[in-house]
Amino acid sequence: MAETVERVTPGTDSWKEYGEEHIQRYRFFKSFYPGKTVIDAACGTGYGTAFIRSEGAESATGIDISKEAIGFAKKHYQQPGLHYQELDCMRINEVGDSADVVVSFETIEHLNDPALFIKNVSETIKPGGTFICSTPNKDRLSGAGHFNPFHPSELPWNEFRNLFEKYFTVTGTFHQSETVQYMRYMEIKHLMHQDKARSDAFFFNRIERRLRNIIGKKFQPIPFFHSRLSDQHAGDLVIESFEVPQKWHKTYIIAGTVKK
């Protein structure tokens, strides 16, 4: 299974670095799953769909356009009431049976037509059913000059909410962002990196490094950070409800009931 930030895989380095952020969304909304039929749109490698079923969903179906990802899910997660289907999430309304709940985390930014996807989701959900959808904050990505070739449809908050409200009544708005403690850690790490870069640029340091390379005796610095401090852990990010969006919010999440 190829590693990518866009699709993390348990048991790989991508999971160590980003897995906690991904699974945290499924955990936060676990009260929506018991006794319900749930569709996990763009389920990736299927860990979230399996979590939904383990939390008491009557059935959980994960759909994803990637044959490789669905193959991984079917191989690693097997239990009654858990299903995986290779299907473009834009065609979610072709799954078959309607669902009580649809979750779609970090999906719509990858789609060329998010509005059509949300419309098709509304046609898949039973009357009164719930849709939970997340997408990254554009202000922190392309809006700040960080362009991702896999994100053709990054949305600002107002546009995201307006699209959602065409078909759903909003019942909750949330953001998932780094904690202050985590941001302080990253700030310190950045400052130390900058100091190291300046030190490496000194003329005599460069000469020493070149000589060491010639004689085959490389300098072995003592690492300051424990290796696992680069991984994500529970508590590095938090999901909270909000009323007014902020530019520092990392990911927006909306929950709502279908209008029928």
ChimeraX attribute file (.defattr): number of C-alpha atoms within 10 A of each C-alpha:
attribute: neighborCount
match mode: 1-to-1
recipient: residues
	/A:1	12
	/A:2	10
	/A:3	13
	/A:4	13
	/A:5	12
	/A:6	14
	/A:7	19
	/A:8	22
	/A:9	24
	/A:10	13
	/A:11	9
	/A:12	14
	/A:13	15
	/A:14	18
	/A:15	21
	/A:16	17
	/A:17	17
	/A:18	20
	/A:19	22
	/A:20	17
	/A:21	21
	/A:22	16
	/A:23	16
	/A:24	17
	/A:25	20
	/A:26	21
	/A:27	13
	/A:28	12
	/A:29	13
	/A:30	16
	/A:31	12
	/A:32	20
	/A:33	23
	/A:34	16
	/A:35	13
	/A:36	18
	/A:37	24
	/A:38	29
	/A:39	29
	/A:40	26
	/A:41	26
	/A:42	27
	/A:43	30
	/A:44	24
	/A:45	28
	/A:46	28
	/A:47	20
	/A:48	23
	/A:49	28
	/A:50	26
	/A:51	19
	/A:52	30
	/A:53	25
	/A:54	18
	/A:55	15
	/A:56	18
	/A:57	23
	/A:58	17
	/A:59	22
	/A:60	28
	/A:61	23
	/A:62	30
	/A:63	27
	/A:64	23
	/A:65	18
	/A:66	17
	/A:67	13
	/A:68	14
	/A:69	23
	/A:70	24
	/A:71	16
	/A:72	17
	/A:73	24
	/A:74	17
	/A:75	11
	/A:76	12
	/A:77	16
	/A:78	12
	/A:79	10
	/A:80	9
	/A:81	15
	/A:82	22
	/A:83	21
	/A:84	24
	/A:85	18
	/A:86	17
	/A:87	19
	/A:88	14
	/A:89	24
	/A:90	23
	/A:91	16
	/A:92	25
	/A:93	17
	/A:94	14
	/A:95	15
	/A:96	8
	/A:97	10
	/A:98	21
	/A:99	23
	/A:100	20
	/A:101	26
	/A:102	28
	/A:103	27
	/A:104	21
	/A:105	23
	/A:106	20
	/A:107	21
	/A:108	26
	/A:109	20
	/A:110	17
	/A:111	17
	/A:112	14
	/A:113	13
	/A:114	21
	/A:115	18
	/A:116	14
	/A:117	19
	/A:118	23
	/A:119	18
	/A:120	18
	/A:121	28
	/A:122	26
	/A:123	19
	/A:124	24
	/A:125	25
	/A:126	18
	/A:127	15
	/A:128	15
	/A:129	22
	/A:130	26
	/A:131	27
	/A:132	22
	/A:133	23
	/A:134	23
	/A:135	25
	/A:136	25
	/A:137	26
	/A:138	23
	/A:139	19
	/A:140	17
	/A:141	15
	/A:142	14
	/A:143	14
	/A:144	10
	/A:145	10
	/A:146	11
	/A:147	14
	/A:148	12
	/A:149	7
	/A:150	11
	/A:151	18
	/A:152	15
	/A:153	16
	/A:154	25
	/A:155	22
	/A:156	18
	/A:157	20
	/A:158	10
	/A:159	11
	/A:160	21
	/A:161	17
	/A:162	12
	/A:163	16
	/A:164	23
	/A:165	17
	/A:166	14
	/A:167	20
	/A:168	25
	/A:169	16
	/A:170	17
	/A:171	12
	/A:172	14
	/A:173	20
	/A:174	18
	/A:175	24
	/A:176	22
	/A:177	20
	/A:178	19
	/A:179	14
	/A:180	11
	/A:181	12
	/A:182	15
	/A:183	14
	/A:184	12
	/A:185	13
	/A:186	13
	/A:187	12
	/A:188	11
	/A:189	15
	/A:190	12
	/A:191	11
	/A:192	13
	/A:193	12
	/A:194	12
	/A:195	11
	/A:196	11
	/A:197	11
	/A:198	10
	/A:199	13
	/A:200	13
	/A:201	10
	/A:202	10
	/A:203	9
	/A:204	11
	/A:205	12
	/A:206	13
	/A:207	11
	/A:208	13
	/A:209	14
	/A:210	13
	/A:211	13
	/A:212	13
	/A:213	12
	/A:214	10
	/A:215	8
	/A:216	9
	/A:217	10
	/A:218	13
	/A:219	10
	/A:220	6
	/A:221	6
	/A:222	6
	/A:223	7
	/A:224	8
	/A:225	9
	/A:226	7
	/A:227	8
	/A:228	10
	/A:229	10
	/A:230	13
	/A:231	15
	/A:232	17
	/A:233	16
	/A:234	11
	/A:235	13
	/A:236	17
	/A:237	20
	/A:238	15
	/A:239	18
	/A:240	13
	/A:241	13
	/A:242	12
	/A:243	9
	/A:244	7
	/A:245	15
	/A:246	12
	/A:247	13
	/A:248	12
	/A:249	17
	/A:250	18
	/A:251	20
	/A:252	28
	/A:253	25
	/A:254	21
	/A:255	21
	/A:256	21
	/A:257	23
	/A:258	24
	/A:259	17
	/A:260	12
